[in-house]
Amino acid sequence: MSTLKTILVVEDDAALQRAILFKLQKEGFKVLAASCAEEARIILESTKPDLIWLDMLLPGMGGLQFLELLRKKPEYKAIPVIVVSVSYSRERIKKAFELDIIDYIVKSQHELKDIVEKVKKYLITGSRNG
């Protein structure tokens, strides 16, 4: 049984997804990737990640809808989620926190390496929002 922490990255931008996977794998994480909520749902049927990196603006079912679905299902309810999105609508951010996310990170305000550090910090210490 692997002791690597597993992260499910739900990101539809292929180039960004590759960069995220590279950085997280370099940090020693097992990384699974989905380009939409439906792919993520299929992955979740066979794997329980230690954390989900979730984009809000996805094709088909949006990130917020996917998050609502996760929180309604007992088997997924406790999975920590960090939202990383270009969307910074106050209403969307408020709703995401109401659905018990760990953090909401606006892509344009952070470099990828800093976001990866936040993910790493959470997975190592369990520290929220920081």
Contacts in CASP RR format, 6 or more apart in sequence:
PFRMAT RR
TARGET T0000
AUTHOR 0000-0000-0000
METHOD contacts of the structure
MODEL  1
MSTLKTILVVEDDAALQRAILFKLQKEGFKVLAASCAEEARIILESTKPD
LIWLDMLLPGMGGLQFLELLRKKPEYKAIPVIVVSVSYSRERIKKAFELD
IIDYIVKSQHELKDIVEKVKKYLITGSRNG
2 30 0 8 1.000
4 28 0 8 1.000
4 29 0 8 1.000
4 30 0 8 1.000
5 29 0 8 1.000
5 30 0 8 1.000
5 50 0 8 1.000
5 51 0 8 1.000
5 123 0 8 1.000
6 29 0 8 1.000
6 30 0 8 1.000
6 31 0 8 1.000
6 32 0 8 1.000
6 47 0 8 1.000
6 48 0 8 1.000
6 49 0 8 1.000
6 50 0 8 1.000
6 51 0 8 1.000
7 24 0 8 1.000
7 29 0 8 1.000
7 30 0 8 1.000
7 31 0 8 1.000
7 32 0 8 1.000
7 49 0 8 1.000
7 50 0 8 1.000
7 51 0 8 1.000
7 52 0 8 1.000
7 53 0 8 1.000
7 119 0 8 1.000
7 123 0 8 1.000
8 31 0 8 1.000
8 32 0 8 1.000
8 33 0 8 1.000
8 34 0 8 1.000
8 40 0 8 1.000
8 43 0 8 1.000
8 44 0 8 1.000
8 47 0 8 1.000
8 49 0 8 1.000
8 51 0 8 1.000
8 52 0 8 1.000
8 53 0 8 1.000
9 17 0 8 1.000
9 20 0 8 1.000
9 21 0 8 1.000
9 24 0 8 1.000
9 31 0 8 1.000
9 32 0 8 1.000
9 33 0 8 1.000
9 34 0 8 1.000
9 52 0 8 1.000
9 53 0 8 1.000
10 34 0 8 1.000
10 35 0 8 1.000
10 36 0 8 1.000
10 37 0 8 1.000
10 39 0 8 1.000
10 40 0 8 1.000
10 52 0 8 1.000
10 53 0 8 1.000
10 54 0 8 1.000
10 55 0 8 1.000
10 58 0 8 1.000
10 63 0 8 1.000
10 66 0 8 1.000
11 17 0 8 1.000
11 20 0 8 1.000
11 33 0 8 1.000
11 34 0 8 1.000
11 35 0 8 1.000
11 53 0 8 1.000
11 55 0 8 1.000
11 84 0 8 1.000
12 35 0 8 1.000
12 36 0 8 1.000
12 55 0 8 1.000
12 57 0 8 1.000
12 58 0 8 1.000
12 59 0 8 1.000
13 55 0 8 1.000
14 35 0 8 1.000
17 33 0 8 1.000
17 35 0 8 1.000
19 112 0 8 1.000
20 31 0 8 1.000
20 53 0 8 1.000
20 112 0 8 1.000
20 116 0 8 1.000
21 31 0 8 1.000
21 33 0 8 1.000
23 112 0 8 1.000
23 113 0 8 1.000
23 116 0 8 1.000
24 31 0 8 1.000
24 116 0 8 1.000
24 119 0 8 1.000
25 31 0 8 1.000
27 116 0 8 1.000
27 120 0 8 1.000
29 123 0 8 1.000
32 43 0 8 1.000
32 47 0 8 1.000
32 49 0 8 1.000
34 40 0 8 1.000
34 42 0 8 1.000
34 43 0 8 1.000
35 58 0 8 1.000
35 59 0 8 1.000
36 58 0 8 1.000
36 59 0 8 1.000
36 60 0 8 1.000
36 61 0 8 1.000
37 58 0 8 1.000
37 60 0 8 1.000
37 61 0 8 1.000
37 62 0 8 1.000
37 63 0 8 1.000
37 65 0 8 1.000
37 66 0 8 1.000
37 69 0 8 1.000
38 60 0 8 1.000
38 61 0 8 1.000
40 52 0 8 1.000
40 66 0 8 1.000
41 66 0 8 1.000
41 69 0 8 1.000
44 76 0 8 1.000
48 75 0 8 1.000
48 79 0 8 1.000
49 79 0 8 1.000
50 79 0 8 1.000
50 80 0 8 1.000
50 123 0 8 1.000
51 79 0 8 1.000
51 80 0 8 1.000
51 81 0 8 1.000
51 82 0 8 1.000
51 102 0 8 1.000
51 119 0 8 1.000
51 122 0 8 1.000
51 123 0 8 1.000
52 70 0 8 1.000
52 79 0 8 1.000
52 80 0 8 1.000
52 81 0 8 1.000
52 82 0 8 1.000
53 82 0 8 1.000
53 84 0 8 1.000
53 119 0 8 1.000
54 63 0 8 1.000
54 66 0 8 1.000
54 67 0 8 1.000
54 81 0 8 1.000
54 82 0 8 1.000
54 83 0 8 1.000
54 84 0 8 1.000
54 85 0 8 1.000
55 63 0 8 1.000
55 83 0 8 1.000
55 84 0 8 1.000
55 85 0 8 1.000
56 62 0 8 1.000
56 63 0 8 1.000
56 64 0 8 1.000
56 83 0 8 1.000
56 85 0 8 1.000
56 86 0 8 1.000
56 87 0 8 1.000
56 92 0 8 1.000
56 96 0 8 1.000
57 63 0 8 1.000
57 85 0 8 1.000
57 86 0 8 1.000
57 87 0 8 1.000
58 66 0 8 1.000
61 69 0 8 1.000
63 83 0 8 1.000
64 92 0 8 1.000
64 95 0 8 1.000
64 96 0 8 1.000
64 99 0 8 1.000
67 81 0 8 1.000
67 83 0 8 1.000
67 96 0 8 1.000
67 99 0 8 1.000
67 101 0 8 1.000
68 99 0 8 1.000
69 76 0 8 1.000
70 76 0 8 1.000
70 77 0 8 1.000
70 79 0 8 1.000
70 81 0 8 1.000
70 99 0 8 1.000
71 77 0 8 1.000
71 99 0 8 1.000
71 100 0 8 1.000
80 101 0 8 1.000
80 102 0 8 1.000
80 122 0 8 1.000
81 99 0 8 1.000
81 100 0 8 1.000
81 101 0 8 1.000
81 102 0 8 1.000
82 101 0 8 1.000
82 102 0 8 1.000
82 103 0 8 1.000
82 104 0 8 1.000
82 105 0 8 1.000
82 118 0 8 1.000
82 119 0 8 1.000
82 122 0 8 1.000
83 96 0 8 1.000
83 101 0 8 1.000
83 103 0 8 1.000
83 104 0 8 1.000
83 105 0 8 1.000
84 105 0 8 1.000
84 107 0 8 1.000
84 115 0 8 1.000
85 104 0 8 1.000
85 105 0 8 1.000
85 106 0 8 1.000
85 107 0 8 1.000
86 106 0 8 1.000
86 107 0 8 1.000
86 108 0 8 1.000
87 106 0 8 1.000
88 106 0 8 1.000
93 104 0 8 1.000
96 104 0 8 1.000
97 104 0 8 1.000
102 122 0 8 1.000
102 128 0 8 1.000
102 129 0 8 1.000
103 118 0 8 1.000
103 122 0 8 1.000
103 128 0 8 1.000
103 129 0 8 1.000
103 130 0 8 1.000
105 115 0 8 1.000
105 118 0 8 1.000
107 115 0 8 1.000
118 130 0 8 1.000
121 127 0 8 1.000
121 130 0 8 1.000
122 128 0 8 1.000
122 130 0 8 1.000
END
